[in-house]
Amino acid sequence: MIYFLLLLADLYLFFILYVASIGMIRAHYEKKIMGILWVLCVPFVAVSWLFDVVHNVILFSLIFVEYPKQLTVTTRLKRHIDKAGYRGWLARYICKSILSPFDHTGDHCD
């Protein structure tokens, strides 16, 4: 039970890191944060990306029952999004329902 709660906490932290970093990236693209403020955001975005890579290699390899062929979770999801089966369904669900609402492009896995 404790491992399940730790897993949920980890996934929640992963989600919060994504939302915060994508918000920073969006603000940078919209030229709302530049200069020193962007420099202050870059380490956070880099740590979030590193968190993404680690999760892709460990957790999402277990979830998708395959070795990672990509570096990040998003690139793994993009590879599966048009496929049938549970991997395709899960990739579509994660992209459309969890990631895309926060992405500045409107479609995180386009």
LOKOL-460049 format. One record per residue (C-alpha): x, y, z; residue in one letter; residue number from 1. Coordinates in nm, 4 decimals. Layout:
! LOKOL-460049
+----------+----------+----------+----+-----+
!       c1 !       c2 !       c3 ! aa !   i !
+----------+----------+----------+----+-----+
!        X !        Y !        Z !  A ! NUM !
...
+----------+----------+----------+----+-----+
***
This chain:
! LOKOL-460049
+----------+----------+----------+----+-----+
!       c1 !       c2 !       c3 ! aa !   i !
+----------+----------+----------+----+-----+
!   0.0000 !   0.0000 !   0.0000 !  M !   1 !
!   0.2807 !   0.2403 !   0.0849 !  I !   2 !
!   0.4427 !   0.1783 !  -0.2552 !  Y !   3 !
!   0.1190 !   0.2602 !  -0.4296 !  F !   4 !
!   0.0923 !   0.5881 !  -0.2370 !  L !   5 !
!   0.4537 !   0.6700 !  -0.3206 !  L !   6 !
!   0.3830 !   0.5980 !  -0.6867 !  L !   7 !
!   0.0807 !   0.8301 !  -0.6818 !  L !   8 !
!   0.2864 !   1.1022 !  -0.5116 !  A !   9 !
!   0.5607 !   1.0576 !  -0.7713 !  D !  10 !
!   0.3150 !   1.0819 !  -1.0611 !  L !  11 !
!   0.1592 !   1.3904 !  -0.9058 !  Y !  12 !
!   0.5028 !   1.5542 !  -0.8704 !  L !  13 !
!   0.5799 !   1.4585 !  -1.2316 !  F !  14 !
!   0.2555 !   1.6256 !  -1.3408 !  F !  15 !
!   0.3199 !   1.9411 !  -1.1369 !  I !  16 !
!   0.6726 !   1.9694 !  -1.2778 !  L !  17 !
!   0.5276 !   1.9385 !  -1.6292 !  Y !  18 !
!   0.2603 !   2.2041 !  -1.5700 !  V !  19 !
!   0.5072 !   2.4480 !  -1.4131 !  A !  20 !
!   0.7790 !   2.4001 !  -1.6741 !  S !  21 !
!   0.5402 !   2.4154 !  -1.9700 !  I !  22 !
!   0.3970 !   2.7362 !  -1.8209 !  G !  23 !
!   0.7451 !   2.8846 !  -1.8037 !  M !  24 !
!   0.8172 !   2.7781 !  -2.1616 !  I !  25 !
!   0.4838 !   2.9218 !  -2.2784 !  R !  26 !
!   0.5546 !   3.2542 !  -2.1064 !  A !  27 !
!   0.8987 !   3.2620 !  -2.2684 !  H !  28 !
!   0.7526 !   3.1945 !  -2.6157 !  Y !  29 !
!   0.4985 !   3.4725 !  -2.5569 !  E !  30 !
!   0.7886 !   3.7035 !  -2.4581 !  K !  31 !
!   0.6422 !   3.7537 !  -2.1090 !  K !  32 !
!   0.9570 !   3.6329 !  -1.9373 !  I !  33 !
!   1.2952 !   3.7168 !  -2.0802 !  M !  34 !
!   1.6431 !   3.8028 !  -1.9654 !  G !  35 !
!   1.7300 !   3.7276 !  -1.6062 !  I !  36 !
!   1.3840 !   3.5921 !  -1.5282 !  L !  37 !
!   1.4175 !   3.3331 !  -1.8041 !  W !  38 !
!   1.7692 !   3.2508 !  -1.6838 !  V !  39 !
!   1.6178 !   3.1809 !  -1.3408 !  L !  40 !
!   1.3572 !   2.9510 !  -1.4987 !  C !  41 !
!   1.5970 !   2.7473 !  -1.7132 !  V !  42 !
!   1.7364 !   2.5322 !  -1.4275 !  P !  43 !
!   1.3824 !   2.4377 !  -1.3224 !  F !  44 !
!   1.2905 !   2.3479 !  -1.6796 !  V !  45 !
!   1.6127 !   2.1452 !  -1.7091 !  A !  46 !
!   1.5407 !   1.9531 !  -1.3877 !  V !  47 !
!   1.1869 !   1.8865 !  -1.5107 !  S !  48 !
!   1.3268 !   1.7521 !  -1.8382 !  W !  49 !
!   1.5691 !   1.5298 !  -1.6467 !  L !  50 !
!   1.2789 !   1.4040 !  -1.4349 !  F !  51 !
!   1.0974 !   1.3271 !  -1.7620 !  D !  52 !
!   1.3913 !   1.1248 !  -1.8956 !  V !  53 !
!   1.4241 !   0.9232 !  -1.5745 !  V !  54 !
!   1.0513 !   0.8511 !  -1.5704 !  H !  55 !
!   1.0575 !   0.7451 !  -1.9329 !  N !  56 !
!   1.3412 !   0.5014 !  -1.8728 !  V !  57 !
!   1.2034 !   0.3520 !  -1.5509 !  I !  58 !
!   0.8320 !   0.4010 !  -1.4911 !  L !  59 !
!   0.6984 !   0.4302 !  -1.8448 !  F !  60 !
!   0.9053 !   0.1323 !  -1.9550 !  S !  61 !
!   0.7103 !  -0.0679 !  -1.6973 !  L !  62 !
!   0.3757 !   0.0885 !  -1.7907 !  I !  63 !
!   0.4239 !   0.0325 !  -2.1650 !  F !  64 !
!   0.6050 !  -0.2989 !  -2.1108 !  V !  65 !
!   0.8910 !  -0.2106 !  -2.3432 !  E !  66 !
!   1.2413 !  -0.0748 !  -2.3316 !  Y !  67 !
!   1.2674 !   0.2962 !  -2.4079 !  P !  68 !
!   1.3422 !   0.3785 !  -2.7692 !  K !  69 !
!   1.3116 !   0.7523 !  -2.7087 !  Q !  70 !
!   1.4500 !   0.9908 !  -2.4523 !  L !  71 !
!   1.1303 !   1.1462 !  -2.3160 !  T !  72 !
!   0.7811 !   1.0333 !  -2.2265 !  V !  73 !
!   0.6294 !   1.2605 !  -2.4935 !  T !  74 !
!   0.8303 !   1.1047 !  -2.7747 !  T !  75 !
!   0.7239 !   0.7607 !  -2.6515 !  R !  76 !
!   0.3601 !   0.8743 !  -2.6477 !  L !  77 !
!   0.3911 !   1.0173 !  -3.0003 !  K !  78 !
!   0.5170 !   0.6815 !  -3.1236 !  R !  79 !
!   0.2181 !   0.4985 !  -2.9781 !  H !  80 !
!  -0.0615 !   0.7505 !  -3.0291 !  I !  81 !
!  -0.1838 !   0.6115 !  -3.3628 !  D !  82 !
!  -0.1566 !   0.2460 !  -3.2651 !  K !  83 !
!  -0.4308 !   0.0101 !  -3.1577 !  A !  84 !
!  -0.4305 !  -0.1649 !  -2.8235 !  G !  85 !
!  -0.3734 !  -0.0417 !  -2.4727 !  Y !  86 !
!  -0.0535 !   0.1473 !  -2.5583 !  R !  87 !
!  -0.2332 !   0.3570 !  -2.8190 !  G !  88 !
!  -0.5310 !   0.4144 !  -2.5929 !  W !  89 !
!  -0.3061 !   0.5156 !  -2.3026 !  L !  90 !
!  -0.0926 !   0.7439 !  -2.5207 !  A !  91 !
!  -0.4025 !   0.9178 !  -2.6586 !  R !  92 !
!  -0.5510 !   0.9564 !  -2.3116 !  Y !  93 !
!  -0.2338 !   1.1001 !  -2.1583 !  I !  94 !
!  -0.1731 !   1.3366 !  -2.4503 !  C !  95 !
!  -0.5253 !   1.4680 !  -2.4949 !  K !  96 !
!  -0.6577 !   1.4673 !  -2.1386 !  S !  97 !
!  -0.3527 !   1.5350 !  -1.9239 !  I !  98 !
!  -0.0799 !   1.7092 !  -2.1262 !  L !  99 !
!  -0.2473 !   1.9068 !  -2.4060 !  S ! 100 !
!  -0.4658 !   2.1318 !  -2.1860 !  P ! 101 !
!  -0.1490 !   2.2920 !  -2.0489 !  F ! 102 !
!   0.0565 !   2.3058 !  -2.3687 !  D ! 103 !
!   0.0837 !   2.6419 !  -2.5459 !  H ! 104 !
!   0.0259 !   2.4718 !  -2.8830 !  T ! 105 !
!  -0.2985 !   2.3079 !  -2.7675 !  G ! 106 !
!  -0.1769 !   1.9611 !  -2.8690 !  D ! 107 !
!   0.1231 !   1.8393 !  -2.6749 !  H ! 108 !
!   0.1701 !   1.5257 !  -2.8838 !  C ! 109 !
!   0.1122 !   1.6732 !  -3.2312 !  D ! 110 !
+----------+----------+----------+----+-----+
***
